[in-house]
Structures are given as structure tokens and as C-alpha cells.
Amino acid sequence: MFIFYLFLDQKMKKKLLSLTLILGVSVTSFGQLSKKVLFIGNSYTAVNNLPLMVSNMAINTGDVLIYDSNTPGGQRLINHAANTTTLNKINADEWDFVALQAQSQEPSWGQAQMEVELYPYAEQLSNAIRANNACSQPLFYMTWGRENGDANNCEFAPWVCTYEGMDDALRASYIYMAEQNNAEVAPAGAVWRYLRTNSPEINLYSGDGSHPSLAGTYAAACAFYTIIYKKDPALITWNSDLSDDVANTIRLAAKTIVFDAIDDWDYVANFNYTVNDNEVTFTYPHTSDDITWDFGDENNSINDNPVHTYNENGDFEVVLTINKCGRVHEFTKMININFLSLQNESINAVMLYPNPTTGNIYIKGLENKTFNVSIYTVLGQEIKHFDNVLNNTISVSDLSKGAYFLKIDYNNSFKTIKIVRQ
């Protein structure tokens, strides 16, 4: 009940702050919105002219998209980070968003390879974007798994042998890059996943089973439109050359996946913390106009990087709310305080995979140990409990799709991790 109260209280705070901004700038909700977006990527962005398609959607709803792009075929982020054209375009305007699309396969590779060949260049480009204009927002373009998996890399990365495995890996990497760079995500791949599951008659792929068909680009454009303008894509009536039924189905999919869960794709307020017994140091790596920390124990702070001392053990829902460049962003993390326990070293090493998951979750780090697991909704309601887990695997296949918190209890030491059921 306490967590539920905190959740409602924090959401109300955010709504009130959003309302204040809306009243101050009424054009945000009811008038014309003009956005400047630079698209950095490759042929996945260039095919069917994704930027123009987003622009046509904006025109259709009374808005404006001023855009530019650099999308040579096959380009990786490592190439763009050293590309003079890309860097000149980043510095050419005060962009609202700069979309970053990696080569279609590289975010599904092994972790060790991505740590050398992908993640540093996502960070380098994000830093270049903010160096040009502190209010410019990196926007990661989450792409999709190939129609039948990646046959070329299946031998080296078995998880990409299927569409689902490759798509899971792409999703995880794009979210990770957004988290690490305090960015937003345009989740085209997630919209594709929903359409493949619920409307398989719509062919999202071109003949190569990789690049998008017109319908596939339309789905990606709906995701971009929603994230850029924070508007319901169901308002769009422009169909490109698609039938009314197909275009409407795609728009409703984007509404479900993106608009109805729009905060889930916003990692701008992601923060770091370190725990030393019952003292926690919180850090946010960027500047903001206003910042509020809710520590989940009826205490809060408006300091940039506060240090907070908890007076009791337990799980605490910490919420950071920032107002940056006229936009409100919020991020929540569950932290565990258990400074009287001798089991912290073991429990802190626990990892879950796959996450997101479509069925089973493997708990790594407590092999040959007995522990309990509870699963909670984001409102703090316990909905599943597993006693004396022995094989380190639990099933969440019966849960509805969405976000949950998984809490592990090992000898009265606790760790809570956010999970996503796809």
C-alpha cells in the first residue's frame, strides 16, 4: 500500500508539472508543433524515405518537421563517429532530436564485441550531439530482427538464428544504449513485433527479409512521429500508399506500443547510485533546469547528486524527475537496503536473463543455493511467488506483457530487478 501511495503521489507530481508547462506554452498540446530532427543511419532509414514519411505524418496532423539526414548504405555507428558529413550535420542546427541507427546486425552481436565496436561510438555521437546543443536529444532507432533470423551470424551468435532471438538482442542493446546515454528510443522494432504477432497478414519486409517494405517503414514512421511529437498516432489520417485497413492497423499498433507506454521509452532521467551499508549516493550525469529526487521513504531532495541515509532495511522505489529544456522526464529504480546482512556480496552479483523475456527467466549467481522469488506489478502488488527455487529457472509465461519487478530473497538478503514480459 505504501509503494502504491508513492507511485500515485509521484505521478500526480509529474502531471502537475506537465500541466504547468502546458499552461505556460499552450501551443504544446493544441497548436502547431515544429520539430527539427537529424536522421543518422543507413539504408534502413533511407529505404522508402523514412524522414519524409514522418514529415508527411506531421503535416497531416498540423505539425512541421524540419529534417536532414545522412544515411549511406551499411554504415555503422563507428563509421558515423568519424564521418565528416555526419559531424558537420550534427553541428549545423539546434536539433530537437538526432536519431541514431546502428547497422542492422551489430546491436545483436556478442556483448564483448559490442563493448568495443558499438557502445563507445553511441556514447561518442551522443556527446557530440549535446556538445552542439545541450537541449538536443539523442534518439535511438530500435530496428527489428530479420524475417527468419540472421543466417550469416547464426554460427557465431546462436541467439540470432531466429527472428525472436535476434529481435530480443536488438531491443536489449538499443535500450542499453539509451540508458547509458540518457536518451529516448523510437521503438520501431517493438511495433514490428506487435504487428508480427497480432497482424501477421501485413508484410513488413521487402524481398530480402531484412529491409522494410512500405508497410514496415510506415510502422517505423509511426513510432518516430509518436516519440517526436508525443502525440497519438491514431490521429494520423495520411496512409501513404497503403490501404485504409493496413494503415489504421499499423497506427493502432504504434498507439498501443509507443503512445500508451510512452514513458517506458524515455531514459533521459536514468540515474546511477552506489550503496554503502545504509548510505546511498545518487548521481545524474547531466544538467537540468529542475531536479527532484523521491527516495521512497517519505524523504526527497532537490540537490543534483544527493547522498541519502536510510533508517531501515527494505526495497525502496526511488524516482528522479527532471525538467530539461521545457520537457519533463521521470525515471524509477528499485533499490535494496540490507546493511545488516552478511549475504550482500552474493545477492548483489545476481543477474537475470533473458530480460526482456517471452517465457522463462534464468537467475544467475545463486547456483546450488535455495532462495525465494516474488514478482510485483509496478504498483507494488505481489502477483506471483516461488518458494525454495532450486533449478534457478522460473516461468513468467502466464503474465501479461509489460513491466514488473522481480524480488529475490536469499537468506533474508534481497535484490529487486525490473523485468519485461514480451
TORZA-328102 format. One record per residue (C-alpha): residue number from 0; residue in three letters; chain; y, z, x. Coordinates in steps of 0.5 Angstrom, whole numbers, plus 500, padded with zeros to 3 digits. Example, Ala and Ser with C-alpha at 12.3 -4.5 7.8 and 13.67 -1.06 7.14 Angstrom:
! TORZA-328102
SEMAR  num  residu  chaine   yy   zz   xx
SEMAR    0     ala       A  491  516  525
SEMAR    1     ser       A  498  514  527
//
This chain:
! TORZA-328102
SEMAR  num  residu  chaine   yy   zz   xx
SEMAR    0     met       A  500  500  500
SEMAR    1     phe       A  505  502  506
SEMAR    2     ile       A  503  495  509
SEMAR    3     phe       A  505  491  502
SEMAR    4     tyr       A  511  495  502
SEMAR    5     leu       A  513  493  508
SEMAR    6     phe       A  511  486  507
SEMAR    7     leu       A  516  485  501
SEMAR    8     asp       A  521  489  504
SEMAR    9     gln       A  522  484  510
SEMAR   10     lys       A  521  478  505
SEMAR   11     met       A  527  481  501
SEMAR   12     lys       A  531  482  507
SEMAR   13     lys       A  530  475  509
SEMAR   14     lys       A  531  472  502
SEMAR   15     leu       A  538  476  502
SEMAR   16     leu       A  540  473  509
SEMAR   17     ser       A  538  466  507
SEMAR   18     leu       A  542  467  500
SEMAR   19     thr       A  548  469  505
SEMAR   20     leu       A  547  463  509
SEMAR   21     ile       A  546  458  503
SEMAR   22     leu       A  553  461  499
SEMAR   23     gly       A  556  460  506
SEMAR   24     val       A  554  453  506
SEMAR   25     ser       A  553  450  499
SEMAR   26     val       A  551  443  502
SEMAR   27     thr       A  545  446  505
SEMAR   28     ser       A  541  446  498
SEMAR   29     phe       A  545  442  494
SEMAR   30     gly       A  549  437  498
SEMAR   31     gln       A  547  431  503
SEMAR   32     leu       A  544  434  509
SEMAR   33     ser       A  545  430  515
SEMAR   34     lys       A  540  431  521
SEMAR   35     lys       A  539  428  528
SEMAR   36     val       A  532  427  531
SEMAR   37     leu       A  530  424  537
SEMAR   38     phe       A  522  422  537
SEMAR   39     ile       A  519  422  544
SEMAR   40     gly       A  512  420  544
SEMAR   41     asn       A  507  414  544
SEMAR   42     ser       A  504  409  539
SEMAR   43     tyr       A  502  414  534
SEMAR   44     thr       A  510  415  533
SEMAR   45     ala       A  511  407  534
SEMAR   46     val       A  506  404  529
SEMAR   47     asn       A  509  403  522
SEMAR   48     asn       A  515  405  525
SEMAR   49     leu       A  515  413  523
SEMAR   50     pro       A  522  415  525
SEMAR   51     leu       A  524  409  520
SEMAR   52     met       A  520  411  514
SEMAR   53     val       A  522  419  515
SEMAR   54     ser       A  529  416  514
SEMAR   55     asn       A  528  412  508
SEMAR   56     met       A  525  418  505
SEMAR   57     ala       A  531  422  507
SEMAR   58     ile       A  536  416  504
SEMAR   59     asn       A  531  416  497
SEMAR   60     thr       A  533  424  496
SEMAR   61     gly       A  540  423  498
SEMAR   62     asp       A  540  425  505
SEMAR   63     val       A  541  422  512
SEMAR   64     leu       A  537  421  518
SEMAR   65     ile       A  540  419  525
SEMAR   66     tyr       A  535  418  530
SEMAR   67     asp       A  533  415  536
SEMAR   68     ser       A  526  414  540
SEMAR   69     asn       A  522  413  546
SEMAR   70     thr       A  515  411  545
SEMAR   71     pro       A  512  407  550
SEMAR   72     gly       A  504  406  549
SEMAR   73     gly       A  499  411  552
SEMAR   74     gln       A  505  416  554
SEMAR   75     arg       A  503  423  556
SEMAR   76     leu       A  508  429  556
SEMAR   77     ile       A  507  429  564
SEMAR   78     asn       A  510  422  563
SEMAR   79     his       A  516  423  559
SEMAR   80     ala       A  518  429  563
SEMAR   81     ala       A  519  424  569
SEMAR   82     asn       A  522  419  564
SEMAR   83     thr       A  529  417  566
SEMAR   84     thr       A  530  414  559
SEMAR   85     thr       A  527  420  555
SEMAR   86     leu       A  531  425  559
SEMAR   87     asn       A  537  420  558
SEMAR   88     lys       A  536  420  551
SEMAR   89     ile       A  535  428  550
SEMAR   90     asn       A  542  428  553
SEMAR   91     ala       A  545  423  549
SEMAR   92     asp       A  547  427  543
SEMAR   93     glu       A  546  434  540
SEMAR   94     trp       A  540  433  536
SEMAR   95     asp       A  538  438  531
SEMAR   96     phe       A  530  436  533
SEMAR   97     val       A  527  433  538
SEMAR   98     ala       A  520  431  536
SEMAR   99     leu       A  514  431  542
SEMAR  100     gln       A  508  428  541
SEMAR  101     ala       A  503  428  546
SEMAR  102     gln       A  498  423  548
SEMAR  103     ser       A  493  423  542
SEMAR  104     gln       A  487  426  546
SEMAR  105     glu       A  490  430  551
SEMAR  106     pro       A  491  436  547
SEMAR  107     ser       A  484  436  545
SEMAR  108     trp       A  481  437  553
SEMAR  109     gly       A  479  443  556
SEMAR  110     gln       A  483  449  557
SEMAR  111     ala       A  483  449  565
SEMAR  112     gln       A  486  441  565
SEMAR  113     met       A  491  442  559
SEMAR  114     glu       A  494  448  563
SEMAR  115     val       A  495  443  569
SEMAR  116     glu       A  497  437  566
SEMAR  117     leu       A  499  439  559
SEMAR  118     tyr       A  502  445  557
SEMAR  119     pro       A  507  445  563
SEMAR  120     tyr       A  510  439  561
SEMAR  121     ala       A  511  441  554
SEMAR  122     glu       A  515  447  557
SEMAR  123     gln       A  519  443  561
SEMAR  124     leu       A  521  438  556
SEMAR  125     ser       A  523  444  551
SEMAR  126     asn       A  527  447  557
SEMAR  127     ala       A  531  440  558
SEMAR  128     ile       A  532  440  550
SEMAR  129     arg       A  535  447  550
SEMAR  130     ala       A  539  445  556
SEMAR  131     asn       A  542  440  553
SEMAR  132     asn       A  544  443  547
SEMAR  133     ala       A  542  451  545
SEMAR  134     cys       A  541  449  538
SEMAR  135     ser       A  537  443  539
SEMAR  136     gln       A  530  445  536
SEMAR  137     pro       A  523  442  540
SEMAR  138     leu       A  519  440  534
SEMAR  139     phe       A  511  439  536
SEMAR  140     tyr       A  508  433  532
SEMAR  141     met       A  501  435  531
SEMAR  142     thr       A  497  429  530
SEMAR  143     trp       A  489  428  528
SEMAR  144     gly       A  482  427  530
SEMAR  145     arg       A  479  421  531
SEMAR  146     glu       A  476  418  525
SEMAR  147     asn       A  469  419  528
SEMAR  148     gly       A  471  424  534
SEMAR  149     asp       A  472  422  541
SEMAR  150     ala       A  466  418  544
SEMAR  151     asn       A  470  417  550
SEMAR  152     asn       A  470  424  552
SEMAR  153     cys       A  464  427  548
SEMAR  154     glu       A  460  427  554
SEMAR  155     phe       A  465  432  558
SEMAR  156     ala       A  468  436  552
SEMAR  157     pro       A  463  436  546
SEMAR  158     trp       A  467  439  541
SEMAR  159     val       A  471  432  541
SEMAR  160     cys       A  464  429  539
SEMAR  161     thr       A  466  430  531
SEMAR  162     tyr       A  473  429  527
SEMAR  163     glu       A  473  436  525
SEMAR  164     gly       A  472  439  532
SEMAR  165     met       A  477  434  535
SEMAR  166     asp       A  482  436  530
SEMAR  167     asp       A  481  443  531
SEMAR  168     ala       A  482  443  538
SEMAR  169     leu       A  489  439  537
SEMAR  170     arg       A  491  444  532
SEMAR  171     ala       A  490  449  536
SEMAR  172     ser       A  493  446  542
SEMAR  173     tyr       A  500  444  538
SEMAR  174     ile       A  500  451  535
SEMAR  175     tyr       A  499  454  542
SEMAR  176     met       A  505  449  545
SEMAR  177     ala       A  510  451  539
SEMAR  178     glu       A  508  459  540
SEMAR  179     gln       A  509  458  548
SEMAR  180     asn       A  516  454  547
SEMAR  181     asn       A  519  458  540
SEMAR  182     ala       A  518  451  537
SEMAR  183     glu       A  517  448  530
SEMAR  184     val       A  511  444  528
SEMAR  185     ala       A  510  438  524
SEMAR  186     pro       A  503  438  522
SEMAR  187     ala       A  501  431  520
SEMAR  188     gly       A  494  433  522
SEMAR  189     ala       A  493  438  517
SEMAR  190     val       A  496  434  512
SEMAR  191     trp       A  491  429  514
SEMAR  192     arg       A  485  434  514
SEMAR  193     tyr       A  487  436  507
SEMAR  194     leu       A  487  429  505
SEMAR  195     arg       A  480  427  508
SEMAR  196     thr       A  477  433  504
SEMAR  197     asn       A  480  432  498
SEMAR  198     ser       A  482  425  497
SEMAR  199     pro       A  477  421  502
SEMAR  200     glu       A  478  414  498
SEMAR  201     ile       A  485  414  502
SEMAR  202     asn       A  484  410  508
SEMAR  203     leu       A  489  414  513
SEMAR  204     tyr       A  486  410  519
SEMAR  205     ser       A  487  403  522
SEMAR  206     gly       A  482  399  524
SEMAR  207     asp       A  481  402  531
SEMAR  208     gly       A  479  409  527
SEMAR  209     ser       A  485  412  531
SEMAR  210     his       A  492  410  530
SEMAR  211     pro       A  495  411  523
SEMAR  212     ser       A  494  406  517
SEMAR  213     leu       A  501  405  513
SEMAR  214     ala       A  498  411  509
SEMAR  215     gly       A  497  415  515
SEMAR  216     thr       A  504  414  517
SEMAR  217     tyr       A  506  416  510
SEMAR  218     ala       A  503  422  511
SEMAR  219     ala       A  506  424  517
SEMAR  220     ala       A  513  422  515
SEMAR  221     cys       A  512  427  509
SEMAR  222     ala       A  510  432  514
SEMAR  223     phe       A  516  431  518
SEMAR  224     tyr       A  521  430  512
SEMAR  225     thr       A  519  437  510
SEMAR  226     ile       A  520  440  516
SEMAR  227     ile       A  526  437  518
SEMAR  228     tyr       A  530  438  511
SEMAR  229     lys       A  526  444  509
SEMAR  230     lys       A  525  440  502
SEMAR  231     asp       A  519  439  497
SEMAR  232     pro       A  516  432  499
SEMAR  233     ala       A  515  431  492
SEMAR  234     leu       A  522  430  490
SEMAR  235     ile       A  521  423  494
SEMAR  236     thr       A  520  417  490
SEMAR  237     trp       A  520  412  495
SEMAR  238     asn       A  513  409  496
SEMAR  239     ser       A  514  404  502
SEMAR  240     asp       A  508  399  500
SEMAR  241     leu       A  503  404  497
SEMAR  242     ser       A  501  405  490
SEMAR  243     asp       A  505  410  486
SEMAR  244     asp       A  498  414  486
SEMAR  245     val       A  497  414  493
SEMAR  246     ala       A  504  415  495
SEMAR  247     asn       A  504  421  490
SEMAR  248     thr       A  497  424  492
SEMAR  249     ile       A  500  424  499
SEMAR  250     arg       A  506  427  497
SEMAR  251     leu       A  503  433  494
SEMAR  252     ala       A  498  434  500
SEMAR  253     ala       A  504  435  504
SEMAR  254     lys       A  507  440  499
SEMAR  255     thr       A  501  444  499
SEMAR  256     ile       A  500  444  507
SEMAR  257     val       A  507  444  509
SEMAR  258     phe       A  512  446  504
SEMAR  259     asp       A  509  451  500
SEMAR  260     ala       A  507  454  507
SEMAR  261     ile       A  513  452  511
SEMAR  262     asp       A  514  459  515
SEMAR  263     asp       A  507  458  518
SEMAR  264     trp       A  509  452  522
SEMAR  265     asp       A  515  456  525
SEMAR  266     tyr       A  514  459  531
SEMAR  267     val       A  522  460  533
SEMAR  268     ala       A  522  467  533
SEMAR  269     asn       A  515  468  536
SEMAR  270     phe       A  516  474  541
SEMAR  271     asn       A  512  478  547
SEMAR  272     tyr       A  510  485  547
SEMAR  273     thr       A  507  490  552
SEMAR  274     val       A  503  496  550
SEMAR  275     asn       A  504  502  555
SEMAR  276     asp       A  500  508  551
SEMAR  277     asn       A  504  509  545
SEMAR  278     glu       A  511  506  548
SEMAR  279     val       A  512  498  547
SEMAR  280     thr       A  516  494  550
SEMAR  281     phe       A  518  488  546
SEMAR  282     thr       A  522  481  548
SEMAR  283     tyr       A  525  475  545
SEMAR  284     pro       A  526  470  551
SEMAR  285     his       A  532  466  547
SEMAR  286     thr       A  539  468  545
SEMAR  287     ser       A  540  468  537
SEMAR  288     asp       A  546  470  533
SEMAR  289     asp       A  543  476  530
SEMAR  290     ile       A  536  479  531
SEMAR  291     thr       A  533  485  527
SEMAR  292     trp       A  526  488  529
SEMAR  293     asp       A  522  492  524
SEMAR  294     phe       A  517  496  528
SEMAR  295     gly       A  512  497  522
SEMAR  296     asp       A  513  505  522
SEMAR  297     glu       A  520  505  518
SEMAR  298     asn       A  524  504  524
SEMAR  299     asn       A  528  498  526
SEMAR  300     ser       A  532  495  532
SEMAR  301     ile       A  538  490  533
SEMAR  302     asn       A  537  490  540
SEMAR  303     asp       A  535  484  544
SEMAR  304     asn       A  529  487  548
SEMAR  305     pro       A  528  494  545
SEMAR  306     val       A  523  499  547
SEMAR  307     his       A  520  503  541
SEMAR  308     thr       A  515  509  542
SEMAR  309     tyr       A  510  510  536
SEMAR  310     asn       A  508  517  534
SEMAR  311     glu       A  501  516  531
SEMAR  312     asn       A  496  511  532
SEMAR  313     gly       A  494  505  528
SEMAR  314     asp       A  496  498  526
SEMAR  315     phe       A  503  496  525
SEMAR  316     glu       A  506  490  523
SEMAR  317     val       A  512  488  527
SEMAR  318     val       A  517  483  524
SEMAR  319     leu       A  522  479  528
SEMAR  320     thr       A  528  476  524
SEMAR  321     ile       A  533  472  528
SEMAR  322     asn       A  539  468  525
SEMAR  323     lys       A  540  462  530
SEMAR  324     cys       A  545  456  529
SEMAR  325     gly       A  545  458  522
SEMAR  326     arg       A  538  458  521
SEMAR  327     val       A  533  464  519
SEMAR  328     his       A  527  465  523
SEMAR  329     glu       A  521  470  522
SEMAR  330     phe       A  515  472  526
SEMAR  331     thr       A  510  477  525
SEMAR  332     lys       A  505  480  529
SEMAR  333     met       A  500  486  528
SEMAR  334     ile       A  500  491  534
SEMAR  335     asn       A  495  496  535
SEMAR  336     ile       A  497  503  538
SEMAR  337     asn       A  491  507  540
SEMAR  338     phe       A  494  511  546
SEMAR  339     leu       A  488  517  545
SEMAR  340     ser       A  482  512  546
SEMAR  341     leu       A  478  511  552
SEMAR  342     gln       A  476  504  550
SEMAR  343     asn       A  482  500  550
SEMAR  344     glu       A  480  496  556
SEMAR  345     ser       A  474  494  552
SEMAR  346     ile       A  477  492  546
SEMAR  347     asn       A  484  489  549
SEMAR  348     ala       A  479  484  552
SEMAR  349     val       A  476  482  545
SEMAR  350     met       A  477  474  544
SEMAR  351     leu       A  475  470  537
SEMAR  352     tyr       A  473  463  537
SEMAR  353     pro       A  474  458  534
SEMAR  354     asn       A  480  460  531
SEMAR  355     pro       A  482  457  526
SEMAR  356     thr       A  475  456  523
SEMAR  357     thr       A  471  453  518
SEMAR  358     gly       A  466  458  517
SEMAR  359     asn       A  463  462  523
SEMAR  360     ile       A  467  467  528
SEMAR  361     tyr       A  464  469  534
SEMAR  362     ile       A  467  475  537
SEMAR  363     lys       A  467  475  545
SEMAR  364     gly       A  468  481  549
SEMAR  365     leu       A  463  486  546
SEMAR  366     glu       A  457  483  547
SEMAR  367     asn       A  451  488  547
SEMAR  368     lys       A  456  493  543
SEMAR  369     thr       A  456  495  536
SEMAR  370     phe       A  462  495  532
SEMAR  371     asn       A  465  494  525
SEMAR  372     val       A  470  489  523
SEMAR  373     ser       A  474  488  517
SEMAR  374     ile       A  478  483  514
SEMAR  375     tyr       A  485  483  511
SEMAR  376     thr       A  490  479  507
SEMAR  377     val       A  497  478  509
SEMAR  378     leu       A  499  483  504
SEMAR  379     gly       A  494  488  507
SEMAR  380     gln       A  489  488  502
SEMAR  381     glu       A  482  489  505
SEMAR  382     ile       A  477  484  502
SEMAR  383     lys       A  471  484  507
SEMAR  384     his       A  468  489  511
SEMAR  385     phe       A  462  488  516
SEMAR  386     asp       A  458  495  519
SEMAR  387     asn       A  455  495  525
SEMAR  388     val       A  456  488  527
SEMAR  389     leu       A  450  486  533
SEMAR  390     asn       A  450  479  534
SEMAR  391     asn       A  457  478  535
SEMAR  392     thr       A  458  473  529
SEMAR  393     ile       A  461  474  522
SEMAR  394     ser       A  462  468  517
SEMAR  395     val       A  468  467  513
SEMAR  396     ser       A  466  461  510
SEMAR  397     asp       A  467  464  503
SEMAR  398     leu       A  474  466  504
SEMAR  399     ser       A  479  461  501
SEMAR  400     lys       A  483  457  506
SEMAR  401     gly       A  489  461  509
SEMAR  402     ala       A  491  466  514
SEMAR  403     tyr       A  488  473  514
SEMAR  404     phe       A  488  479  519
SEMAR  405     leu       A  481  481  522
SEMAR  406     lys       A  481  488  525
SEMAR  407     ile       A  475  490  530
SEMAR  408     asp       A  473  498  530
SEMAR  409     tyr       A  470  499  536
SEMAR  410     asn       A  468  507  537
SEMAR  411     asn       A  475  508  534
SEMAR  412     ser       A  479  503  538
SEMAR  413     phe       A  482  498  534
SEMAR  414     lys       A  484  491  535
SEMAR  415     thr       A  487  486  530
SEMAR  416     ile       A  488  479  531
SEMAR  417     lys       A  491  473  526
SEMAR  418     ile       A  485  468  524
SEMAR  419     val       A  486  462  520
SEMAR  420     arg       A  481  459  515
SEMAR  421     gln       A  481  452  514
//
